[in-house]
Amino acid sequence: MKKDLHPANYRAVVFEDLNNGFRFLTRSTVTTEESTKWEDGAEYPLVKVHITSTSHPFFTGEERILDIEGRVDKFKARAAAGQAAKDKRAAAAQKASKRVAAKIEKAEAKANA
């Protein structure tokens, strides 16, 4: 096994859920500039996260949309743009198909005349 593969700078860190304010103390190597006082009176580094098991719908059983940074809106906009592009390509293909059909009819009419 390789030596020094895993980090050695584990320390106690407080993680705070921005959705509901839930905080928990665990060990981590994450770096942060912020710190906070914990229940034991000691000062620990603070990491703010958007979602934890206390606010995630899978663990809470609630059905709600968590739109932290407009991701749902971005997805809907991308889906609408994709559908518009698909419709545009379909219309262009249909026009081209009509042109080809008209040329074939014209050629057949010439051949029959």
C-alpha positions as CSV (number, residue, x, y, z in Angstrom):
1,M,0.0,0.0,0.0
2,K,1.2,3.5,-0.8
3,K,2.6,5.6,2.1
4,D,1.1,9.0,2.9
5,L,-1.9,8.3,0.7
6,H,-4.5,9.6,3.2
7,P,-4.4,13.1,4.7
8,A,-3.1,13.4,8.2
9,N,-4.6,16.7,9.1
10,Y,-8.0,15.5,10.5
11,R,-9.5,17.9,13.1
12,A,-12.8,18.6,14.7
13,V,-15.0,20.7,12.4
14,V,-18.6,22.1,12.8
15,F,-20.9,21.7,9.8
16,E,-24.0,23.9,9.6
17,D,-27.0,23.3,7.4
18,L,-28.1,26.6,5.8
19,N,-31.7,25.4,5.3
20,N,-32.6,24.7,8.9
21,G,-29.6,25.8,11.0
22,F,-28.8,22.3,12.2
23,R,-25.2,21.9,13.3
24,F,-23.0,18.9,14.0
25,L,-19.5,18.3,15.1
26,T,-17.3,15.8,13.3
27,R,-13.8,15.2,12.1
28,S,-12.7,16.5,8.7
29,T,-9.8,17.8,6.6
30,V,-11.9,20.5,5.0
31,T,-10.4,24.0,5.1
32,T,-12.4,27.1,6.1
33,E,-11.8,30.7,7.2
34,E,-14.9,30.8,9.5
35,S,-15.1,29.5,13.1
36,T,-17.8,29.1,15.7
37,K,-18.2,28.3,19.4
38,W,-19.6,24.8,20.0
39,E,-21.7,23.6,22.9
40,D,-18.6,22.6,24.9
41,G,-17.3,26.3,24.8
42,A,-14.4,25.5,22.4
43,E,-13.9,27.3,19.1
44,Y,-14.0,25.1,16.0
45,P,-13.8,25.7,12.2
46,L,-17.2,26.2,10.6
47,V,-18.3,24.8,7.3
48,K,-21.7,25.9,5.9
49,V,-23.4,23.4,3.6
50,H,-26.7,23.7,1.6
51,I,-28.1,20.4,2.5
52,T,-27.7,17.6,5.2
53,S,-29.7,14.6,6.2
54,T,-31.9,16.9,8.4
55,S,-33.1,18.8,5.4
56,H,-32.8,16.4,2.4
57,P,-36.2,15.1,1.3
58,F,-35.1,11.5,1.1
59,F,-34.3,11.5,4.9
60,T,-37.2,13.8,6.0
61,G,-39.9,12.3,3.9
62,E,-41.0,15.7,2.7
63,E,-41.6,16.5,-1.0
64,R,-40.3,19.9,-1.8
65,I,-38.1,21.5,-4.3
66,L,-34.8,22.9,-3.0
67,D,-33.7,25.5,-5.5
68,I,-30.5,26.9,-4.0
69,E,-29.0,28.6,-7.0
70,G,-31.7,28.7,-9.6
71,R,-30.9,25.2,-10.8
72,V,-34.5,24.3,-11.5
73,D,-35.0,27.5,-13.5
74,K,-31.7,26.8,-15.4
75,F,-32.8,23.2,-16.2
76,K,-36.3,24.4,-17.4
77,A,-34.6,27.1,-19.6
78,R,-32.2,24.5,-21.1
79,A,-35.1,22.1,-21.7
80,A,-37.1,24.8,-23.4
81,A,-34.2,25.8,-25.5
82,G,-33.5,22.2,-26.5
83,Q,-37.1,21.7,-27.5
84,A,-37.1,24.9,-29.5
85,A,-33.9,23.8,-31.4
86,K,-35.5,20.4,-32.0
87,D,-38.6,22.0,-33.4
88,K,-36.5,24.3,-35.6
89,R,-34.5,21.3,-37.0
90,A,-37.7,19.4,-37.6
91,A,-39.2,22.3,-39.5
92,A,-36.1,22.7,-41.6
93,A,-36.0,19.0,-42.4
94,Q,-39.7,19.1,-43.4
95,K,-39.0,22.1,-45.7
96,A,-36.0,20.3,-47.3
97,S,-38.1,17.1,-47.7
98,K,-40.8,19.1,-49.5
99,R,-38.2,20.7,-51.8
100,V,-36.8,17.3,-52.7
101,A,-40.3,15.9,-53.3
102,A,-41.1,18.8,-55.6
103,K,-37.9,18.2,-57.6
104,I,-38.7,14.6,-57.9
105,E,-42.3,15.4,-59.1
106,K,-40.8,17.9,-61.6
107,A,-38.3,15.3,-62.9
108,E,-41.0,12.7,-63.2
109,A,-43.3,15.1,-65.0
110,K,-40.5,15.9,-67.5
111,A,-39.8,12.2,-68.0
112,N,-43.5,11.5,-68.7
113,A,-43.9,14.3,-71.1
